[in-house]
């Protein structure tokens, strides 16, 4: 079974630029998550989707971050404009009906 | 005070040693407790999942939860160099499929 796919794996941008990350969850997984993991910290949930609906986006900085999952499969996370403190690894995870979240390898973002 | 506290390490042990990793937490409403392993440049992978207080064993791994002390532990017996990774504790109010609150992770190195 293929795992969670993310792209790009690495991205370097200047502050105030915009950036987008893509996630393809495990086939059949209805729940999708985006996490932010700053160096030396644990992952922090940004947004949780159930199919194409948002379940929890309470920790998403909505003034600059947006996410969508239009057809209930792939998802994109966008940052516009980026700040220095957005430098982190952005992890996508997915889950079926069970209790296990399966994580992708992440996108490492550096904001200069 | 963070909701979940975890010693960041690094922790270095010889091969074959018993490793003890720990987390404390402040929110007594947490009911579900997990341990994730994260190799460098990879996403976290679920190792152990427990509900409420008690012990759970899986091969060389044992998870313990003491809700009265708000303290959880992961023990690794007969540690191997392949166990070298960052270990993250995570907790949830309503199950592993919902919002997880992670510790900062403990970096473990098992040396030959």
Backbone of each chain as ProteinMPNN parsed JSONL, in Angstrom:
{"seq_chain_A": "XXXXXXXXXXXXXXXXXXXXXXXXXXXXXXXXXXXXXXXXXXXXXXXXXXXXXXXXXXXXXXXXXXXXXXXXXXXXXXXXXXXXXXXXXXXXXXXXXXXXXXXXXXXXXXXX", "coords_chain_A": {"N_chain_A": [[0.858, -1.203, 0.0], [0.62, 2.144, -0.945], [2.102, 4.976, 0.625], [1.444, 8.147, 2.305], [1.776, 10.808, 0.128], [3.805, 13.653, -0.511], [4.541, 16.84, -1.873], [6.373, 19.829, -2.787], [9.47, 18.27, -1.625], [11.317, 19.944, -0.483], [11.566, 23.461, -0.009], [12.558, 26.736, -0.672], [12.067, 30.059, 0.048], [11.674, 33.652, -0.254], [10.85, 35.975, 2.353], [7.516, 37.203, 2.523], [6.82, 36.172, 0.064], [4.677, 33.803, -1.677], [3.642, 30.377, -1.162], [2.953, 26.954, -1.931], [1.855, 23.757, -0.883], [1.487, 20.288, -1.565], [-0.574, 17.403, -1.031], [-1.151, 13.963, -1.207], [-3.244, 11.664, 0.023], [-3.358, 8.364, 1.609], [-4.981, 5.938, -0.337], [-8.469, 5.898, -0.122], [-8.625, 6.925, 2.423], [-10.485, 8.935, 4.482], [-10.048, 11.026, 6.213], [-7.964, 13.808, 6.587], [-5.015, 15.521, 7.51], [-3.146, 18.489, 8.228], [-0.063, 19.329, 9.565], [2.198, 21.454, 11.352], [5.607, 21.411, 11.942], [7.928, 22.803, 13.781], [11.449, 23.219, 14.045], [12.865, 21.203, 16.516], [10.549, 20.948, 17.931], [7.363, 19.35, 18.634], [4.913, 18.112, 16.252], [2.301, 20.373, 15.273], [-1.14, 20.584, 15.013], [-2.644, 21.986, 12.177], [-4.91, 21.964, 10.484], [-7.784, 19.9, 10.025], [-9.409, 17.71, 7.864], [-12.47, 16.117, 7.008], [-13.358, 14.067, 4.584], [-14.232, 16.417, 2.208], [-14.785, 18.431, 3.953], [-14.13, 20.796, 6.608], [-12.996, 19.9, 9.782], [-11.558, 20.774, 12.009], [-9.977, 23.759, 12.374], [-8.816, 25.393, 14.154], [-6.247, 26.173, 14.926], [-5.087, 27.237, 12.733], [-3.448, 29.844, 11.162], [-5.342, 32.049, 9.886], [-5.116, 34.436, 8.541], [-3.016, 34.25, 6.84], [-2.621, 31.644, 6.07], [-4.073, 29.055, 4.119], [-6.155, 26.285, 3.23], [-7.26, 23.57, 1.234], [-9.446, 20.948, 0.137], [-10.686, 19.871, -2.301], [-12.01, 17.735, -3.773], [-12.21, 15.821, -1.903], [-9.983, 14.219, -1.796], [-6.954, 14.721, -2.741], [-5.008, 17.397, -1.247], [-4.22, 20.867, -0.757], [-2.026, 23.143, 0.821], [-1.591, 26.487, 1.518], [0.53, 29.328, 1.886], [0.481, 32.72, 2.283], [1.167, 36.041, 2.725], [4.464, 34.672, 3.225], [6.219, 34.405, 6.363], [9.206, 34.801, 8.337], [9.015, 33.163, 10.582], [7.531, 31.055, 9.679], [9.114, 29.075, 8.781], [9.6, 25.691, 8.738], [8.762, 22.172, 8.996], [6.22, 20.884, 7.04], [3.768, 18.696, 7.587], [1.738, 16.179, 6.232], [-0.987, 14.093, 7.0], [-2.984, 11.102, 6.997], [-6.017, 9.217, 7.598], [-7.935, 6.264, 8.058], [-10.941, 4.59, 9.005], [-10.021, 3.839, 11.462], [-7.845, 4.403, 14.331], [-5.331, 5.299, 13.724], [-3.068, 7.676, 12.583], [-1.443, 8.245, 9.581], [1.57, 9.417, 8.514], [3.02, 11.564, 6.036], [6.225, 12.23, 4.383], [6.783, 14.9, 4.663], [7.184, 18.452, 3.914], [9.878, 20.495, 3.758], [10.182, 23.749, 4.638], [11.933, 26.697, 4.081], [12.189, 29.998, 4.986], [13.561, 32.922, 3.914]], "CA_chain_A": [[0.0, 0.0, 0.0], [1.407, 3.363, -1.018], [1.939, 5.86, 1.774], [1.044, 9.522, 2.036], [2.746, 11.483, -0.737], [3.841, 15.099, -0.385], [5.516, 17.535, -2.713], [7.738, 19.364, -2.955], [10.1, 17.852, -0.372], [12.031, 21.096, 0.052], [11.222, 24.726, -0.65], [13.188, 27.923, -0.089], [11.452, 31.28, -0.502], [11.919, 34.895, 0.469], [9.676, 36.413, 3.121], [6.452, 37.899, 1.784], [6.398, 35.398, -1.1], [3.672, 32.785, -1.412], [4.101, 29.006, -1.397], [1.882, 25.954, -1.825], [2.271, 22.372, -0.67], [0.474, 19.344, -2.048], [-0.617, 16.136, -0.312], [-2.015, 12.897, -1.704], [-3.348, 10.718, 1.143], [-3.505, 6.954, 1.289], [-6.239, 5.714, -1.026], [-9.596, 5.512, 0.71], [-8.619, 7.596, 3.725], [-11.394, 10.074, 4.428], [-9.582, 12.108, 7.083], [-6.657, 14.329, 6.202], [-4.508, 16.511, 8.455], [-1.913, 19.225, 8.002], [0.641, 19.705, 10.785], [3.424, 22.249, 11.255], [6.605, 20.984, 12.91], [9.085, 23.692, 13.87], [12.647, 22.505, 14.481], [12.976, 21.0, 17.959], [9.217, 20.879, 18.532], [6.467, 18.341, 18.105], [3.963, 18.623, 15.263], [1.111, 21.1, 15.739], [-2.209, 20.471, 14.025], [-3.13, 23.217, 11.563], [-6.257, 21.777, 9.968], [-8.24, 18.53, 9.841], [-10.529, 17.554, 6.946], [-13.19, 14.866, 6.868], [-13.701, 14.197, 3.156], [-13.833, 17.765, 1.789], [-15.223, 19.391, 4.954], [-13.186, 21.118, 7.674], [-13.403, 19.459, 11.115], [-10.879, 21.612, 13.012], [-8.946, 24.666, 11.858], [-8.678, 26.374, 15.23], [-4.867, 26.621, 15.064], [-4.618, 27.695, 11.422], [-3.393, 31.318, 11.068], [-6.169, 32.223, 8.69], [-4.767, 35.647, 7.808], [-1.978, 33.971, 5.834], [-2.654, 30.236, 5.679], [-5.34, 28.512, 3.636], [-6.055, 24.883, 2.809], [-8.467, 23.071, 0.598], [-9.485, 19.536, -0.257], [-11.883, 20.08, -3.105], [-12.725, 16.517, -4.162], [-12.123, 14.849, -0.822], [-8.817, 13.341, -1.938], [-5.756, 15.533, -2.576], [-5.167, 18.663, -0.524], [-3.142, 21.842, -0.849], [-1.866, 24.113, 1.905], [-0.938, 27.67, 0.964], [0.939, 30.402, 2.785], [0.612, 33.957, 1.527], [2.598, 36.0, 2.461], [5.235, 33.917, 4.206], [7.036, 35.101, 7.341], [10.384, 34.027, 8.751], [8.627, 32.156, 11.571], [6.847, 29.933, 9.024], [10.113, 28.042, 8.473], [9.187, 24.493, 9.461], [8.36, 21.047, 8.156], [4.768, 20.774, 6.963], [3.448, 17.278, 7.496], [0.376, 15.771, 5.917], [-1.31, 12.761, 7.511], [-4.338, 10.658, 6.672], [-6.551, 8.171, 8.471], [-9.189, 5.641, 7.637], [-11.915, 4.569, 10.096], [-9.359, 3.479, 12.711], [-7.273, 5.448, 15.177], [-3.941, 5.565, 13.368], [-2.754, 8.68, 11.571], [-0.274, 7.888, 8.792], [2.195, 10.666, 8.111], [3.912, 11.652, 4.903], [7.601, 12.61, 4.736], [6.843, 16.322, 4.961], [7.827, 19.46, 3.067], [10.708, 21.377, 4.593], [10.126, 25.123, 4.134], [12.848, 27.699, 4.637], [11.828, 31.354, 4.593], [14.742, 33.781, 4.109]], "C_chain_A": [[0.88, 1.233, 0.0], [1.091, 4.233, 0.184], [1.421, 7.221, 1.357], [2.156, 10.198, 1.229], [2.648, 12.984, -0.553], [4.855, 15.662, -1.381], [5.315, 19.044, -2.583], [8.313, 18.867, -1.63], [10.813, 19.025, 0.296], [11.622, 22.341, -0.737], [11.913, 25.847, 0.1], [12.568, 29.129, -0.76], [11.904, 32.468, 0.316], [10.657, 35.246, 1.261], [8.793, 37.282, 2.238], [6.076, 37.197, 0.467], [5.315, 34.411, -0.696], [4.236, 31.41, -1.764], [2.909, 28.067, -1.227], [2.483, 24.572, -1.71], [1.115, 21.455, -1.08], [0.576, 18.034, -1.274], [-1.593, 15.19, -1.004], [-2.099, 11.824, -0.627], [-3.393, 9.27, 0.657], [-4.904, 6.736, 0.704], [-7.332, 5.239, -0.064], [-9.667, 6.18, 2.066], [-9.445, 8.876, 3.642], [-10.877, 11.277, 5.209], [-8.167, 12.512, 6.69], [-6.278, 15.46, 7.145], [-3.292, 17.219, 7.86], [-1.342, 19.631, 9.363], [1.831, 20.596, 10.423], [4.386, 21.773, 12.336], [7.818, 21.907, 12.817], [10.247, 22.919, 14.478], [12.713, 22.43, 16.008], [11.645, 20.941, 18.682], [8.428, 19.709, 17.947], [5.533, 18.953, 17.071], [2.767, 19.319, 15.924], [0.059, 21.032, 14.65], [-2.614, 21.849, 13.516], [-4.59, 23.064, 11.144], [-6.53, 20.29, 9.783], [-9.455, 18.544, 8.934], [-11.17, 16.172, 7.133], [-13.84, 14.929, 5.492], [-13.328, 15.613, 2.712], [-14.307, 18.84, 2.75], [-14.198, 19.582, 6.054], [-13.759, 20.695, 9.025], [-12.822, 20.386, 12.18], [-9.834, 22.451, 12.307], [-8.638, 25.741, 12.889], [-7.247, 26.914, 15.373], [-4.268, 27.054, 13.729], [-4.6, 29.221, 11.408], [-4.083, 31.779, 9.784], [-5.862, 33.515, 7.922], [-3.74, 35.359, 6.72], [-2.008, 32.535, 5.318], [-4.049, 29.877, 5.165], [-5.106, 27.076, 3.182], [-7.367, 24.476, 2.181], [-8.303, 21.599, 0.24], [-10.753, 19.369, -1.088], [-12.654, 18.798, -3.411], [-12.613, 15.433, -3.1], [-10.972, 13.887, -0.932], [-7.558, 14.166, -1.661], [-6.065, 16.814, -1.816], [-3.976, 19.564, -0.813], [-3.191, 22.77, 0.357], [-1.08, 25.287, 1.334], [-0.591, 28.653, 2.072], [1.169, 31.638, 1.932], [0.236, 35.148, 2.397], [3.342, 35.253, 3.564], [6.036, 34.85, 5.121], [8.206, 34.192, 7.733], [9.982, 32.88, 9.683], [7.832, 30.996, 10.976], [7.824, 28.836, 8.61], [9.854, 26.83, 9.355], [9.058, 23.356, 8.459], [6.842, 20.954, 8.206], [4.43, 19.33, 6.637], [1.983, 17.083, 7.149], [0.183, 14.358, 6.465], [-2.716, 12.391, 7.055], [-4.728, 9.468, 7.53], [-7.796, 7.572, 7.845], [-10.141, 5.628, 8.829], [-11.283, 4.249, 11.445], [-8.799, 4.668, 13.448], [-5.86, 5.852, 14.787], [-3.843, 6.622, 12.288], [-1.449, 8.266, 10.894], [0.299, 9.173, 8.199], [3.008, 10.502, 6.83], [5.283, 12.121, 5.34], [7.765, 14.096, 5.031], [7.473, 17.158, 3.874], [8.58, 20.399, 3.99], [10.745, 22.754, 3.952], [11.142, 25.985, 4.864], [12.445, 29.052, 4.087], [13.004, 32.271, 4.935], [14.353, 35.254, 4.193]], "O_chain_A": [[1.777, 1.366, 0.833], [-0.029, 4.234, 0.696], [1.015, 7.427, 0.214], [3.326, 10.159, 1.61], [1.552, 13.534, -0.45], [5.876, 15.043, -1.681], [4.205, 19.494, -2.3], [7.672, 19.041, -0.594], [10.896, 19.079, 1.523], [11.371, 22.29, -1.941], [11.872, 25.915, 1.329], [12.542, 29.221, -1.987], [12.438, 32.328, 1.416], [9.547, 34.865, 0.889], [9.259, 37.987, 1.343], [5.107, 37.594, -0.179], [5.067, 34.206, 0.492], [5.175, 31.288, -2.551], [1.978, 28.355, -0.474], [3.486, 24.254, -2.35], [-0.06, 21.803, -0.957], [1.669, 17.605, -0.904], [-2.714, 15.57, -1.341], [-1.111, 11.133, -0.382], [-3.456, 8.997, -0.542], [-5.885, 7.289, 1.199], [-7.136, 4.298, 0.705], [-10.654, 6.027, 2.785], [-9.155, 9.775, 2.852], [-11.227, 12.417, 4.902], [-7.293, 11.668, 6.489], [-7.126, 16.264, 7.533], [-2.52, 16.637, 7.099], [-2.043, 20.2, 10.2], [2.389, 20.499, 9.33], [4.028, 21.735, 13.513], [8.626, 21.803, 11.894], [10.043, 22.058, 15.334], [12.629, 23.445, 16.7], [11.608, 20.889, 19.911], [8.784, 19.157, 16.906], [5.376, 20.173, 17.016], [2.293, 18.908, 16.983], [0.324, 21.379, 13.5], [-2.891, 22.759, 14.298], [-5.412, 23.938, 11.419], [-5.637, 19.518, 9.433], [-10.413, 19.278, 9.175], [-10.477, 15.187, 7.386], [-14.747, 15.727, 5.253], [-12.159, 15.976, 2.841], [-14.249, 20.027, 2.429], [-13.475, 18.648, 6.401], [-14.874, 21.08, 9.378], [-13.506, 20.743, 13.138], [-8.904, 21.912, 11.707], [-8.249, 26.857, 12.544], [-7.062, 28.013, 15.896], [-3.052, 27.217, 13.623], [-5.642, 29.84, 11.623], [-3.456, 31.879, 8.729], [-6.297, 33.674, 6.782], [-3.606, 36.137, 5.775], [-1.477, 32.249, 4.245], [-5.062, 30.33, 5.699], [-3.997, 26.705, 2.798], [-8.436, 24.966, 2.545], [-7.196, 21.087, 0.067], [-11.749, 18.804, -0.635], [-13.88, 18.802, -3.305], [-12.889, 14.264, -3.367], [-10.954, 12.856, -0.26], [-7.137, 14.304, -0.513], [-7.211, 17.259, -1.745], [-2.871, 19.092, -1.079], [-4.264, 23.13, 0.842], [-0.022, 25.097, 0.735], [-1.316, 28.791, 3.058], [1.948, 31.615, 0.979], [-0.928, 35.263, 2.782], [2.889, 35.214, 4.708], [6.469, 35.928, 4.714], [8.188, 32.985, 7.492], [10.522, 31.777, 9.599], [7.493, 30.052, 11.689], [7.403, 27.78, 8.138], [9.886, 26.932, 10.582], [9.219, 23.54, 7.253], [6.248, 20.946, 9.284], [4.757, 18.815, 5.568], [1.104, 17.741, 7.705], [1.091, 13.529, 6.398], [-3.535, 13.263, 6.764], [-3.876, 8.799, 8.115], [-8.592, 8.255, 7.202], [-10.146, 6.584, 9.603], [-11.944, 4.376, 12.475], [-9.217, 5.805, 13.227], [-5.252, 6.678, 15.468], [-4.443, 6.499, 11.221], [-0.464, 7.97, 11.569], [-0.382, 9.911, 7.487], [3.598, 9.452, 6.575], [5.502, 12.386, 6.522], [8.782, 14.506, 5.59], [8.201, 16.651, 3.02], [8.001, 21.017, 4.884], [11.275, 22.917, 2.852], [11.203, 26.002, 6.094], [12.366, 29.24, 2.873], [13.396, 32.384, 6.097], [15.22, 36.113, 4.355]]}, "seq_chain_B": "XXXXXXXXXXXXXXXXXXXXXXXXXXXXXXXXXXXXXXXXXXXXXXXXXXXXXXXXXXXXXXXXXXXXXXXXXXXXXXXXXXXXXXXXXXXXXXXXXXXXXXXXXXXXXXXX", "coords_chain_B": {"N_chain_B": [[3.408, 27.278, 30.885], [3.836, 24.297, 29.062], [1.392, 22.127, 27.549], [2.144, 19.475, 27.245], [5.024, 17.969, 28.364], [8.338, 17.065, 27.574], [11.464, 15.598, 27.831], [14.032, 16.764, 25.835], [16.422, 15.457, 25.312], [19.728, 15.053, 23.845], [19.595, 11.458, 24.211], [21.819, 8.966, 24.869], [22.627, 5.613, 24.538], [24.086, 2.342, 25.177], [24.055, -0.415, 22.848], [21.59, -2.898, 23.454], [20.768, -1.975, 25.888], [18.209, -1.022, 28.297], [15.783, 1.31, 27.576], [14.252, 4.223, 28.793], [11.679, 6.402, 28.241], [9.945, 9.437, 28.742], [6.951, 11.366, 29.45], [5.233, 14.184, 30.731], [2.078, 15.655, 31.535], [-0.42, 18.249, 31.571], [-3.154, 18.495, 31.251], [-5.847, 16.985, 32.534], [-7.904, 15.86, 31.169], [-7.084, 14.412, 28.979], [-7.335, 11.32, 27.331], [-6.392, 9.418, 25.599], [-3.361, 8.001, 24.612], [-0.3, 8.12, 22.965], [2.674, 6.914, 21.366], [5.011, 8.004, 19.088], [7.442, 7.304, 16.583], [10.087, 8.976, 15.013], [12.129, 9.068, 12.354], [15.082, 10.675, 11.048], [14.352, 13.206, 8.741], [11.959, 12.099, 8.028], [8.389, 11.348, 8.289], [6.419, 11.145, 11.356], [5.794, 7.915, 12.902], [3.386, 5.712, 14.085], [3.864, 4.016, 17.12], [2.895, 2.963, 19.584], [-0.302, 2.708, 21.128], [-2.51, 3.68, 23.555], [-5.263, 3.517, 25.827], [-6.505, 5.378, 28.473], [-5.408, 4.561, 31.82], [-2.701, 2.244, 32.574], [-0.797, -0.604, 31.306], [0.79, -1.505, 28.211], [2.041, -3.869, 26.015], [4.237, -4.526, 23.297], [6.075, -6.516, 21.595], [9.385, -5.532, 21.87], [8.696, -3.196, 23.049], [7.124, -1.313, 25.629], [4.397, 0.44, 26.828], [3.408, 2.716, 29.313], [0.875, 4.167, 31.287], [0.057, 6.526, 33.658], [-2.455, 7.995, 34.905], [-3.15, 9.268, 37.239], [-0.873, 10.523, 38.07], [-0.349, 11.997, 35.88], [1.458, 11.121, 33.848], [3.388, 9.516, 31.441], [5.074, 6.713, 29.98], [7.539, 5.175, 27.879], [9.069, 2.158, 27.347], [11.926, 0.616, 26.05], [13.176, -2.438, 25.352], [16.25, -4.305, 25.109], [17.698, -2.579, 23.3], [18.391, -1.444, 19.972], [20.64, -0.358, 17.347], [19.027, 0.457, 15.238], [16.895, 1.561, 16.518], [17.51, 4.152, 16.935], [16.355, 7.336, 16.862], [13.913, 10.013, 16.932], [11.634, 10.193, 19.547], [8.305, 10.767, 20.006], [5.815, 11.735, 22.249], [2.25, 11.682, 22.303], [-1.043, 12.994, 22.728], [-4.595, 12.754, 23.189], [-7.907, 14.032, 23.456], [-10.127, 12.712, 22.53], [-9.509, 10.433, 21.06], [-7.256, 8.637, 18.813], [-7.617, 9.481, 16.238], [-8.284, 12.077, 16.196], [-7.616, 15.523, 17.171], [-4.273, 15.724, 17.96], [-2.032, 16.33, 20.616], [1.242, 16.983, 20.803], [4.356, 16.077, 22.428], [7.673, 17.574, 22.655], [9.497, 15.778, 21.754], [12.011, 13.255, 22.18], [15.335, 12.771, 21.485], [16.937, 9.861, 20.616], [19.854, 7.889, 20.697], [21.273, 4.881, 19.9], [24.106, 3.163, 20.548], [26.685, 1.162, 19.043]], "CA_chain_B": [[3.666, 25.833, 30.956], [3.305, 23.56, 27.945], [0.45, 21.072, 27.886], [2.876, 18.215, 27.285], [6.453, 18.196, 28.564], [9.149, 15.901, 27.239], [12.887, 15.908, 27.828], [14.471, 16.65, 24.437], [17.649, 14.694, 25.152], [19.741, 13.688, 23.342], [19.837, 10.341, 25.096], [22.71, 8.025, 24.211], [22.722, 4.371, 25.313], [24.747, 1.252, 24.43], [23.192, -1.46, 22.313], [21.154, -3.878, 24.436], [20.288, -1.313, 27.112], [16.782, -0.705, 28.429], [15.59, 2.753, 27.44], [13.025, 4.752, 29.379], [11.322, 7.717, 27.72], [8.833, 9.874, 29.578], [6.259, 12.626, 29.223], [4.244, 14.619, 31.7], [1.085, 16.509, 30.903], [-1.161, 19.052, 32.543], [-4.593, 18.424, 31.011], [-6.34, 15.704, 33.03], [-8.948, 15.343, 30.279], [-6.521, 13.513, 27.968], [-7.744, 9.934, 27.555], [-5.707, 8.537, 24.654], [-1.937, 8.297, 24.698], [0.41, 7.484, 21.865], [4.09, 7.142, 21.128], [5.409, 7.983, 17.681], [8.877, 7.309, 16.287], [10.369, 9.793, 13.835], [13.497, 9.037, 11.842], [15.487, 11.935, 10.447], [13.817, 13.553, 7.424], [10.767, 11.283, 7.777], [7.241, 11.675, 9.114], [6.236, 10.27, 12.523], [5.173, 6.612, 12.693], [2.792, 5.282, 15.354], [4.452, 2.832, 17.751], [2.044, 2.422, 20.637], [-1.562, 3.44, 21.327], [-3.158, 3.183, 24.762], [-6.412, 4.27, 26.325], [-6.578, 5.528, 29.925], [-4.243, 4.105, 32.572], [-2.33, 0.838, 32.43], [0.366, -0.987, 30.513], [0.583, -2.216, 26.957], [3.319, -4.391, 25.531], [4.275, -4.96, 21.909], [7.45, -6.879, 21.307], [10.374, -4.932, 22.775], [8.173, -1.913, 23.516], [6.076, -1.289, 26.635], [3.892, 1.769, 27.145], [2.736, 2.808, 30.611], [0.144, 5.412, 31.52], [-0.38, 6.772, 35.034], [-3.259, 9.207, 34.817], [-3.189, 9.96, 38.533], [0.332, 11.355, 38.125], [-0.244, 12.661, 34.581], [2.815, 10.703, 33.48], [3.415, 8.345, 30.585], [6.424, 6.213, 29.711], [7.79, 4.153, 26.868], [10.281, 1.39, 27.613], [12.438, -0.169, 24.94], [14.113, -3.458, 25.832], [17.242, -4.791, 24.146], [17.722, -1.527, 22.283], [19.183, -1.701, 18.772], [20.991, 0.877, 16.621], [17.888, 0.862, 14.398], [15.955, 2.317, 17.36], [17.961, 5.542, 16.985], [15.31, 8.166, 16.254], [13.241, 10.891, 17.898], [10.395, 9.601, 20.031], [7.322, 11.799, 20.342], [4.563, 11.323, 22.87], [1.105, 12.445, 21.802], [-2.229, 12.749, 23.544], [-5.827, 13.235, 22.589], [-9.094, 13.995, 24.31], [-11.226, 11.917, 21.984], [-9.094, 9.316, 20.217], [-6.068, 8.865, 17.993], [-7.957, 10.059, 14.961], [-8.63, 13.472, 16.372], [-6.502, 16.425, 17.416], [-3.205, 15.222, 18.807], [-1.105, 17.281, 21.216], [2.527, 16.29, 20.852], [5.515, 16.586, 23.142], [8.708, 18.096, 21.768], [10.3, 14.678, 21.245], [13.305, 12.908, 22.777], [16.24, 12.175, 20.501], [17.621, 8.679, 21.152], [20.902, 7.258, 19.898], [21.732, 3.605, 20.423], [25.443, 3.005, 19.987], [27.253, -0.193, 19.005]], "C_chain_B": [[3.032, 25.144, 29.749], [2.348, 22.487, 28.42], [1.133, 19.734, 28.057], [4.366, 18.526, 27.364], [7.217, 16.91, 28.295], [10.6, 16.342, 27.191], [13.433, 15.72, 26.413], [15.703, 15.78, 24.215], [18.757, 15.589, 24.598], [20.098, 12.662, 24.42], [20.669, 9.316, 24.329], [22.885, 6.798, 25.095], [23.484, 3.334, 24.499], [23.722, 0.248, 23.925], [22.864, -2.48, 23.394], [20.603, -3.268, 25.71], [18.761, -1.208, 27.102], [16.656, 0.814, 28.439], [14.249, 3.133, 28.068], [12.812, 6.174, 28.879], [10.03, 8.152, 28.412], [8.223, 11.189, 29.111], [5.361, 12.923, 30.42], [3.281, 15.554, 31.0], [0.248, 17.192, 31.969], [-2.676, 18.905, 32.407], [-5.124, 17.046, 31.412], [-7.43, 15.103, 32.144], [-8.404, 14.436, 29.167], [-6.86, 12.068, 28.333], [-6.938, 8.938, 26.724], [-4.26, 8.982, 24.56], [-1.18, 7.466, 23.668], [1.904, 7.792, 21.938], [4.355, 6.988, 19.633], [6.94, 7.967, 17.61], [9.078, 8.098, 15.006], [11.848, 9.698, 13.484], [13.79, 10.369, 11.152], [14.931, 12.072, 9.03], [12.61, 12.679, 7.038], [9.609, 11.799, 8.622], [7.147, 10.742, 10.31], [5.481, 8.993, 12.157], [4.651, 6.126, 14.045], [3.437, 3.991, 15.846], [3.478, 2.161, 18.702], [0.835, 3.333, 20.823], [-2.232, 2.85, 22.555], [-4.307, 4.1, 25.15], [-6.402, 4.214, 27.847], [-5.327, 4.948, 30.581], [-3.956, 2.632, 32.314], [-1.112, 0.659, 31.573], [-0.058, -1.647, 29.224], [1.938, -2.63, 26.416], [3.185, -4.821, 24.078], [5.728, -5.254, 21.562], [8.403, -6.299, 22.332], [9.881, -3.634, 23.409], [7.064, -2.114, 24.557], [5.694, 0.153, 26.91], [3.164, 1.714, 28.478], [2.066, 4.164, 30.722], [-0.278, 5.45, 32.979], [-1.148, 8.08, 35.036], [-3.287, 9.97, 36.128], [-1.996, 10.9, 38.685], [0.515, 12.187, 36.869], [1.147, 12.404, 33.982], [2.707, 9.479, 32.594], [4.851, 7.982, 30.252], [6.405, 5.24, 28.546], [9.102, 3.479, 27.227], [10.651, 0.599, 26.365], [13.46, -1.149, 25.499], [15.07, -3.846, 24.716], [17.375, -3.808, 22.974], [18.742, -1.836, 21.181], [19.562, -0.374, 18.108], [19.848, 1.374, 15.741], [16.802, 1.595, 15.191], [16.352, 3.791, 17.462], [17.015, 6.416, 16.178], [14.86, 9.17, 17.301], [11.904, 10.268, 18.258], [9.488, 10.707, 20.563], [6.16, 11.168, 21.099], [3.457, 12.215, 22.326], [-0.121, 12.049, 22.599], [-3.444, 13.346, 22.867], [-6.968, 13.139, 23.599], [-10.066, 12.91, 23.857], [-10.781, 10.815, 21.038], [-7.964, 9.682, 19.295], [-6.366, 9.491, 16.654], [-8.301, 11.524, 15.019], [-7.404, 14.281, 16.805], [-5.507, 15.825, 18.395], [-2.385, 16.384, 19.333], [0.188, 16.534, 21.466], [3.46, 16.914, 21.876], [6.556, 17.04, 22.137], [9.58, 17.001, 21.183], [11.596, 14.509, 22.011], [14.146, 12.222, 21.719], [17.036, 11.055, 21.161], [18.679, 8.193, 20.17], [21.352, 5.997, 20.596], [23.047, 3.28, 19.739], [25.926, 1.567, 20.078], [28.309, -0.364, 20.086]], "O_chain_B": [[1.86, 25.361, 29.441], [2.461, 21.99, 29.541], [0.749, 18.942, 28.918], [4.903, 19.256, 26.531], [6.817, 15.825, 28.715], [10.924, 17.356, 26.573], [13.312, 14.634, 25.848], [16.007, 15.405, 23.083], [18.735, 16.792, 24.856], [20.796, 12.957, 25.391], [20.264, 8.856, 23.261], [23.247, 6.919, 26.265], [23.533, 3.423, 23.272], [22.652, 0.087, 24.511], [23.739, -2.885, 24.16], [20.025, -3.978, 26.532], [18.118, -1.293, 26.056], [17.327, 1.508, 29.202], [13.246, 2.442, 27.889], [13.662, 7.043, 29.071], [9.134, 7.34, 28.64], [8.879, 12.009, 28.469], [4.803, 12.015, 31.036], [3.623, 16.173, 29.992], [0.215, 16.763, 33.123], [-3.405, 19.167, 33.364], [-4.884, 16.058, 30.718], [-7.834, 13.958, 32.349], [-9.179, 13.765, 28.486], [-6.698, 11.645, 29.478], [-6.812, 7.769, 27.088], [-3.964, 10.171, 24.445], [-1.403, 6.264, 23.53], [2.324, 8.803, 22.501], [3.982, 5.995, 19.008], [7.627, 8.537, 18.458], [8.343, 7.923, 14.034], [12.708, 10.182, 14.22], [12.883, 11.087, 10.731], [15.036, 11.149, 8.222], [12.289, 12.544, 5.857], [9.806, 12.584, 9.55], [7.731, 9.659, 10.292], [4.655, 8.977, 11.245], [5.384, 6.128, 15.034], [3.546, 3.011, 15.109], [3.26, 0.951, 18.639], [0.928, 4.553, 20.696], [-2.497, 1.648, 22.599], [-4.313, 5.292, 24.841], [-6.304, 3.139, 28.437], [-4.284, 4.859, 29.934], [-4.831, 1.873, 31.897], [-0.469, 1.625, 31.161], [-1.119, -2.266, 29.142], [2.87, -1.827, 26.368], [2.175, -5.396, 23.671], [6.507, -4.346, 21.273], [8.253, -6.542, 23.53], [10.586, -3.039, 24.224], [6.187, -2.963, 24.394], [6.552, 0.99, 27.19], [2.401, 0.785, 28.744], [2.62, 5.182, 30.305], [-0.899, 4.511, 33.476], [-0.557, 9.153, 35.155], [-3.434, 11.192, 36.131], [-2.09, 11.938, 39.341], [1.436, 13.0, 36.795], [1.894, 13.329, 33.662], [2.023, 8.515, 32.937], [5.735, 8.839, 30.244], [5.403, 4.58, 28.268], [10.125, 4.143, 27.392], [9.797, -0.004, 25.714], [14.483, -0.746, 26.052], [14.747, -3.732, 23.534], [17.186, -4.174, 21.814], [19.803, -2.409, 21.431], [18.87, 0.627, 18.294], [19.714, 2.577, 15.521], [15.894, 2.183, 14.603], [15.603, 4.593, 18.019], [16.888, 6.257, 14.964], [15.364, 9.177, 18.424], [11.138, 9.864, 17.383], [9.865, 11.472, 21.451], [5.584, 10.179, 20.644], [3.698, 13.359, 21.939], [-0.231, 10.923, 23.084], [-3.352, 14.296, 22.089], [-6.977, 12.273, 24.474], [-10.738, 12.275, 24.67], [-11.601, 10.304, 20.275], [-7.722, 10.856, 19.015], [-5.456, 9.988, 15.991], [-8.58, 12.144, 13.992], [-6.285, 13.768, 16.802], [-5.86, 15.465, 19.518], [-2.074, 17.317, 18.593], [0.23, 15.576, 22.239], [3.381, 18.108, 22.165], [6.365, 16.915, 20.928], [10.323, 17.24, 20.232], [12.209, 15.486, 22.441], [13.734, 11.223, 21.128], [17.728, 11.282, 22.154], [18.432, 8.098, 18.968], [21.766, 6.035, 21.755], [23.109, 3.139, 18.518], [25.634, 0.849, 21.034], [28.898, -1.438, 20.21]]}, "name": "protein", "num_of_chains": 2, "seq": "XXXXXXXXXXXXXXXXXXXXXXXXXXXXXXXXXXXXXXXXXXXXXXXXXXXXXXXXXXXXXXXXXXXXXXXXXXXXXXXXXXXXXXXXXXXXXXXXXXXXXXXXXXXXXXXXXXXXXXXXXXXXXXXXXXXXXXXXXXXXXXXXXXXXXXXXXXXXXXXXXXXXXXXXXXXXXXXXXXXXXXXXXXXXXXXXXXXXXXXXXXXXXXXXXXXXXXXXXXXXXXXX"}
